[in-house]
Amino acid sequence: MADRSPATLKETELYPFIKEFLQGQGYQVKGEVQQCDVVAVRGDDDPVVVELKLSFNLEVVLQAVDRLALTPKVYIATLAGRPMLKKRRKRVLKMLRMLGIGLLVIDPNRRNHNVEVLVDPLPYTPRKSRVRGERLLGEFLHRVGDPNPGGSGRRKGIMTVYRQRALAIGRYLVEQGPTKASQVASALGDPKAREILYRNVYGWFERVSLGTYAVSPRGKQELDQWPDL
């Protein structure tokens, strides 16, 4: 086949690549069997079902999930280099592993090995991260109140425990004036106050002498923009 642009291809033109790929592994292959785009059979193995789609999208994922009622060996086959796989490749592959669905990508313009297996359909066991789980609970337990409406997502200025601590320090310094970091930590009962002052992530503080901090000009502008805890 001459080099082709993905925009000019039809889904049926993907079939020969998948058929040849599966035949090379000893399968008998037929198209459009019981509403499945591709069905492959080899001896007593579970049949392989492949759903063809020019672009990876939700529709083909839902089709593949339906096919799991027929066999545990279900693949999606799509064109290599499509936008969804470029931008969100890692997350897409993780989702398919969780669903137990395989993924094949086809590059019609390659002279050999046109089909690449990105994921095989295998049972998925999620790996739990103890550290991330502890961070989640720690953030929940130490956050004061419920300052962020659900759905805020990644918008700038999300309220975190760290930000709440920095706000408390800043407002203390506004009231007291320049103060030693150790005194701030003692007065607020926050053992991390010294570290927060030293790191100065938000630029709200300035060191006026050894171990002594005050609110910076930026802090004076921005502290009032946040609601009281």
C-alpha positions in Angstrom: 0.0 0.0 0.0 1.3 3.4 -0.9 1.9 5.9 1.9 -1.5 7.1 3.1 -2.7 10.0 5.2 -4.8 8.9 8.2 -7.5 11.3 7.0 -8.0 9.2 3.8 -8.2 5.8 5.4 -11.3 3.8 6.1 -11.7 1.4 9.0 -12.0 -1.5 6.6 -8.5 -0.8 5.4 -7.2 -1.5 8.9 -8.5 -5.1 8.7 -5.7 -6.6 6.4 -3.0 -5.4 8.8 -4.7 -7.0 11.8 -5.5 -10.2 9.9 -1.9 -10.6 8.7 -0.6 -9.9 12.2 -2.8 -12.5 13.8 -2.2 -15.1 11.1 1.5 -14.7 11.7 0.8 -16.0 15.2 -1.1 -19.1 14.0 -4.7 -17.8 14.2 -7.5 -18.3 11.7 -9.0 -14.9 11.2 -12.4 -13.8 10.0 -14.1 -10.3 9.8 -17.5 -9.2 11.0 -18.6 -12.2 13.1 -21.5 -11.7 15.5 -21.0 -7.9 15.3 -17.3 -8.2 16.2 -15.0 -6.5 13.7 -12.3 -9.2 13.9 -12.4 -12.7 15.4 -9.4 -15.0 15.5 -9.3 -18.6 16.6 -6.3 -20.8 17.4 -6.8 -24.3 18.7 -8.3 -24.5 22.2 -7.2 -21.0 23.1 -9.8 -18.4 24.0 -10.9 -16.6 20.8 -9.4 -13.1 20.2 -11.8 -10.3 19.4 -10.5 -7.0 17.9 -12.5 -3.8 17.5 -11.2 -1.5 14.7 -11.3 2.3 15.0 -9.4 5.0 13.2 -9.2 7.1 16.3 -9.2 6.0 19.9 -12.4 7.2 21.6 -15.0 6.3 24.2 -17.2 4.6 21.7 -14.6 1.9 20.9 -13.8 1.4 24.6 -17.5 0.8 25.3 -17.6 -1.7 22.4 -14.6 -3.5 23.8 -16.1 -3.7 27.2 -19.2 -5.4 25.7 -17.0 -7.9 23.9 -15.5 -9.1 27.3 -18.8 -11.0 27.7 -17.6 -13.2 24.8 -13.9 -13.7 25.6 -11.2 -12.4 27.9 -9.0 -11.6 24.9 -10.3 -8.3 23.6 -8.2 -5.8 21.8 -8.8 -2.3 20.3 -6.9 -1.6 17.1 -6.4 2.0 16.1 -4.0 4.1 14.1 -0.6 5.0 15.6 0.0 8.7 16.5 -3.6 9.7 16.9 -4.1 12.8 19.2 -5.6 10.9 22.2 -2.7 8.5 22.3 -0.2 11.2 21.9 -1.5 13.5 24.6 -2.7 11.0 27.2 -0.8 7.8 26.3 0.1 6.8 29.8 -3.4 7.4 31.3 -5.0 5.6 28.3 -2.8 2.5 28.8 -3.5 2.5 32.5 -7.2 2.6 31.9 -7.1 -0.3 29.4 -5.0 -2.4 31.8 -7.6 -1.8 34.5 -10.4 -2.9 32.2 -8.5 -5.9 30.9 -8.5 -4.7 27.3 -5.6 -4.8 24.9 -4.4 -2.2 22.5 -2.9 -2.6 19.0 -1.6 0.4 17.0 -1.3 0.3 13.2 1.1 2.3 11.1 0.1 1.7 7.5 3.2 3.5 6.2 5.7 1.2 7.8 7.2 -1.4 5.4 7.4 -4.1 8.1 5.9 -4.7 11.5 2.9 -2.5 10.9 1.2 -3.6 14.1 2.5 -2.9 17.5 1.1 -4.3 20.8 0.9 -1.6 23.5 -1.2 -3.5 26.0 -2.2 -7.2 26.3 -5.5 -8.0 28.0 -4.4 -9.4 31.4 -6.0 -9.4 34.9 -5.4 -6.1 36.6 -4.3 -5.7 40.2 -3.8 -2.1 41.2 -0.7 -1.2 43.1 -1.5 0.8 46.2 0.9 3.5 47.2 1.1 3.7 51.0 2.8 7.1 50.9 0.2 8.6 48.6 -2.6 7.2 50.7 -1.0 8.7 53.9 -0.7 12.1 52.2 -4.4 11.9 51.2 -5.5 11.2 54.7 -3.1 13.7 56.2 -4.3 16.5 54.0 -7.9 15.6 54.8 -7.4 15.5 58.6 -5.2 18.6 58.9 -7.1 20.9 56.6 -9.2 23.4 58.5 -12.9 23.3 57.4 -13.9 22.7 53.8 -12.7 25.7 51.8 -12.7 24.2 48.3 -15.9 23.4 46.4 -15.8 19.9 44.9 -14.9 20.2 41.1 -12.5 23.0 41.6 -9.9 20.7 40.2 -6.5 22.2 39.3 -7.5 25.8 39.4 -4.9 28.2 40.7 -5.2 29.0 44.4 -6.6 25.7 45.7 -6.6 25.8 49.6 -4.3 23.2 51.1 -3.0 22.5 54.6 0.3 24.1 53.6 -1.4 27.3 52.4 -3.6 27.5 55.5 -0.4 27.2 57.7 1.3 30.0 55.7 -1.8 32.2 56.0 -1.9 31.7 59.8 1.8 32.7 60.0 1.3 35.7 57.7 -1.6 37.0 59.8 0.3 36.5 63.0 3.2 38.5 61.6 0.8 41.3 60.5 -0.4 41.6 64.1 2.9 41.2 65.9 5.4 42.7 63.4 8.8 41.2 62.9 9.1 38.0 65.0 11.6 35.2 65.5 10.7 32.0 63.7 10.9 30.0 66.9 8.4 32.4 68.6 6.0 32.1 65.7 6.2 28.3 65.8 5.5 28.4 69.6 2.7 30.9 69.4 0.9 29.0 66.7 1.7 25.5 67.9 3.0 24.7 64.5 6.4 22.9 64.4 6.6 23.5 60.6 6.4 27.2 60.9 10.2 27.7 60.7 10.4 25.6 57.6 7.5 27.5 55.9 9.1 30.8 56.7 12.5 29.7 55.4 11.1 28.2 52.2 8.8 31.2 51.6 7.0 29.4 48.7 4.4 32.1 48.1 6.8 35.1 48.6 4.7 36.3 51.6 7.6 36.6 54.0 11.0 38.3 54.2 13.9 37.8 56.7 14.7 41.1 58.4 17.5 39.6 60.6 19.0 36.3 61.5 16.0 34.0 62.4 13.5 36.9 62.4 10.8 37.4 59.7 8.2 39.9 58.7 5.5 40.1 56.0 6.8 41.1 52.6 5.2 43.7 50.4 3.7 40.9 48.3 2.3 39.3 51.4 0.6 42.5 52.5 -1.2 42.6 49.1 -2.1 38.9 48.9 -3.0 37.8 52.5 -6.2 39.9 52.5 -7.3 38.1 49.3 -7.8 34.9 51.2 -10.8 34.3 53.5 -10.3 33.9 57.2 -9.9 30.3 58.3 
